[in-house]
Amino acid sequence: MNKLLVWCFAVFISCANTPSKTQKSQDMQANAEILVSESQGGASLPGFVILKNEQEFQKAIKGGSFTIVEAGKEPTVNYPDFPKNKKVILYNLGEFRSGDHKITEIKSVSVKNNILYIEVPQYISGGMEIQVISNPWMIFAVPSSYQFNSVELKYSK
């Protein structure tokens, strides 16, 4: 009977120490965050650039905007401030022939062999789509301690 009681107590303690999914997602959000993500205006080939300051950040946002504006009337878009304690990366996803490839969430981030892996949800388009060429891009931030030479997206379900 004592063994059963000890076993139940051990199971209870191990379940209590297991972190919940919300804690994991909050930890992942603390590692990386999307600052800006657009479905148009990026480069035709995939690639990345580390933005070093607020000026480069603003230039990337304004240069990547694909909107038609009346003369003298600029749109008011409130983008987040440039994070001081993180590396900020502009990532061009490349050219796509159809579908919406705008990244809206980062599931996880890891660095292995000097490659920064960004896990994002896989987008599956259904049915026939209008053929529209898009060049999506995003700007995201990772901890400044991450050391990498290239960036790769990993799509997951």
One Martini backbone bead per residue (centre of mass of N, CA, C, O) as a GRO file, in nm:
protein
  157
    1MET     BB    1   0.057   0.063  -0.020
    2ASN     BB    2   0.303   0.254  -0.002
    3LYS     BB    3   0.394   0.218  -0.296
    4LEU     BB    4   0.137   0.336  -0.421
    5LEU     BB    5   0.156   0.612  -0.284
    6VAL     BB    6   0.435   0.688  -0.396
    7TRP     BB    7   0.364   0.660  -0.695
    8CYS     BB    8   0.137   0.874  -0.702
    9PHE     BB    9   0.314   1.106  -0.605
   10ALA     BB   10   0.521   1.094  -0.839
   11VAL     BB   11   0.317   1.148  -1.064
   12PHE     BB   12   0.215   1.419  -0.959
   13ILE     BB   13   0.489   1.566  -0.964
   14SER     BB   14   0.558   1.523  -1.267
   15CYS     BB   15   0.304   1.678  -1.369
   16ALA     BB   16   0.364   1.951  -1.222
   17ASN     BB   17   0.655   1.994  -1.378
   18THR     BB   18   0.513   2.019  -1.639
   19PRO     BB   19   0.500   2.212  -1.893
   20SER     BB   20   0.310   2.404  -2.065
   21LYS     BB   21   0.225   2.525  -2.373
   22THR     BB   22   0.227   2.826  -2.295
   23GLN     BB   23   0.517   2.835  -2.198
   24LYS     BB   24   0.651   2.754  -2.462
   25SER     BB   25   0.536   2.984  -2.639
   26GLN     BB   26   0.655   3.212  -2.467
   27ASP     BB   27   0.950   3.130  -2.505
   28MET     BB   28   0.948   3.157  -2.814
   29GLN     BB   29   0.862   3.455  -2.820
   30ALA     BB   30   1.121   3.552  -2.670
   31ASN     BB   31   1.317   3.471  -2.911
   32ALA     BB   32   1.088   3.559  -3.129
   33GLU     BB   33   0.980   3.834  -3.355
   34ILE     BB   34   0.748   3.992  -3.540
   35LEU     BB   35   0.743   4.312  -3.689
   36VAL     BB   36   0.725   4.255  -4.011
   37SER     BB   37   0.471   4.164  -4.268
   38GLU     BB   38   0.471   4.096  -4.624
   39SER     BB   39   0.343   4.015  -4.961
   40GLN     BB   40   0.509   4.266  -5.071
   41GLY     BB   41   0.842   4.397  -5.189
   42GLY     BB   42   1.044   4.191  -5.235
   43ALA     BB   43   1.262   3.980  -5.337
   44SER     BB   44   1.319   3.724  -5.580
   45LEU     BB   45   1.525   3.624  -5.367
   46PRO     BB   46   1.639   3.460  -5.121
   47GLY     BB   47   1.713   3.640  -4.806
   48PHE     BB   48   1.943   3.831  -4.587
   49VAL     BB   49   1.944   4.103  -4.334
   50ILE     BB   50   2.114   4.288  -4.099
   51LEU     BB   51   1.990   4.523  -3.889
   52LYS     BB   52   2.153   4.795  -3.708
   53ASN     BB   53   1.920   5.025  -3.727
   54GLU     BB   54   1.665   5.250  -3.751
   55GLN     BB   55   1.724   5.342  -4.043
   56GLU     BB   56   1.724   5.062  -4.177
   57PHE     BB   57   1.443   4.984  -4.081
   58GLN     BB   58   1.283   5.215  -4.221
   59LYS     BB   59   1.390   5.162  -4.508
   60ALA     BB   60   1.277   4.874  -4.533
   61ILE     BB   61   0.981   4.948  -4.495
   62LYS     BB   62   0.954   5.169  -4.721
   63GLY     BB   63   1.087   4.997  -4.954
   64GLY     BB   64   0.868   4.749  -4.920
   65SER     BB   65   0.639   4.907  -4.996
   66PHE     BB   66   0.321   4.829  -5.187
   67THR     BB   67   0.199   5.137  -5.233
   68ILE     BB   68  -0.045   5.365  -5.326
   69VAL     BB   69   0.002   5.722  -5.316
   70GLU     BB   70  -0.088   6.017  -5.260
   71ALA     BB   71   0.001   6.323  -5.288
   72GLY     BB   72   0.086   6.413  -4.953
   73LYS     BB   73  -0.021   6.108  -4.862
   74GLU     BB   74   0.059   5.928  -4.597
   75PRO     BB   75   0.056   5.649  -4.440
   76THR     BB   76  -0.050   5.526  -4.119
   77VAL     BB   77   0.201   5.330  -3.973
   78ASN     BB   78   0.250   5.118  -3.685
   79TYR     BB   79   0.553   5.035  -3.600
   80PRO     BB   80   0.780   4.906  -3.433
   81ASP     BB   81   1.041   4.936  -3.257
   82PHE     BB   82   1.369   4.917  -3.231
   83PRO     BB   83   1.548   4.674  -3.101
   84LYS     BB   84   1.823   4.688  -2.880
   85ASN     BB   85   1.860   4.357  -2.772
   86LYS     BB   86   1.851   4.272  -3.087
   87LYS     BB   87   1.829   4.099  -3.377
   88VAL     BB   88   1.763   4.229  -3.703
   89ILE     BB   89   1.571   4.073  -3.972
   90LEU     BB   90   1.573   4.064  -4.320
   91TYR     BB   91   1.337   3.854  -4.505
   92ASN     BB   92   1.337   3.698  -4.815
   93LEU     BB   93   1.132   3.454  -4.978
   94GLY     BB   94   1.069   3.539  -5.266
   95GLU     BB   95   0.913   3.389  -5.546
   96PHE     BB   96   0.563   3.371  -5.628
   97ARG     BB   97   0.277   3.263  -5.825
   98SER     BB   98   0.093   3.179  -5.569
   99GLY     BB   99  -0.056   3.287  -5.305
  100ASP     BB  100  -0.015   3.313  -4.947
  101HIS     BB  101   0.321   3.392  -4.790
  102LYS     BB  102   0.267   3.522  -4.528
  103ILE     BB  103   0.414   3.576  -4.223
  104THR     BB  104   0.256   3.538  -3.878
  105GLU     BB  105   0.448   3.305  -3.750
  106ILE     BB  106   0.663   3.183  -3.486
  107LYS     BB  107   0.742   2.883  -3.340
  108SER     BB  108   1.067   2.859  -3.386
  109VAL     BB  109   1.417   2.875  -3.269
  110SER     BB  110   1.743   2.791  -3.418
  111VAL     BB  111   2.095   2.694  -3.376
  112LYS     BB  112   2.291   2.526  -3.640
  113ASN     BB  113   2.578   2.550  -3.787
  114ASN     BB  114   2.530   2.866  -3.846
  115ILE     BB  115   2.206   2.822  -3.852
  116LEU     BB  116   1.900   2.982  -3.884
  117TYR     BB  117   1.602   2.844  -3.763
  118ILE     BB  118   1.269   2.891  -3.893
  119GLU     BB  119   0.958   2.812  -3.762
  120VAL     BB  120   0.670   2.770  -3.967
  121PRO     BB  121   0.375   2.766  -4.092
  122GLN     BB  122   0.207   2.589  -4.317
  123TYR     BB  123   0.095   2.667  -4.640
  124ILE     BB  124  -0.225   2.564  -4.775
  125SER     BB  125  -0.359   2.562  -5.075
  126GLY     BB  126  -0.684   2.576  -5.225
  127GLY     BB  127  -0.732   2.525  -5.525
  128MET     BB  128  -0.784   2.767  -5.737
  129GLU     BB  129  -0.569   3.028  -5.858
  130ILE     BB  130  -0.448   3.322  -5.905
  131GLN     BB  131  -0.193   3.448  -6.097
  132VAL     BB  132   0.041   3.582  -5.865
  133ILE     BB  133   0.304   3.775  -5.806
  134SER     BB  134   0.515   3.730  -5.516
  135ASN     BB  135   0.721   3.918  -5.250
  136PRO     BB  136   0.785   3.821  -4.962
  137TRP     BB  137   0.833   3.969  -4.626
  138MET     BB  138   1.043   4.004  -4.323
  139ILE     BB  139   1.067   4.123  -3.982
  140PHE     BB  140   1.291   4.005  -3.727
  141ALA     BB  141   1.366   3.895  -3.387
  142VAL     BB  142   1.660   3.810  -3.203
  143PRO     BB  143   1.886   3.724  -3.010
  144SER     BB  144   2.210   3.859  -2.983
  145SER     BB  145   2.358   3.570  -2.924
  146TYR     BB  146   2.315   3.488  -3.205
  147GLN     BB  147   2.507   3.280  -3.431
  148PHE     BB  148   2.516   3.349  -3.793
  149ASN     BB  149   2.518   3.298  -4.172
  150SER     BB  150   2.222   3.176  -4.197
  151VAL     BB  151   1.881   3.134  -4.329
  152GLU     BB  152   1.602   2.908  -4.244
  153LEU     BB  153   1.308   2.772  -4.342
  154LYS     BB  154   1.055   2.590  -4.156
  155TYR     BB  155   0.796   2.384  -4.233
  156SER     BB  156   0.492   2.328  -4.040
  157LYS     BB  157   0.192   2.182  -3.900
   0.00000   0.00000   0.00000
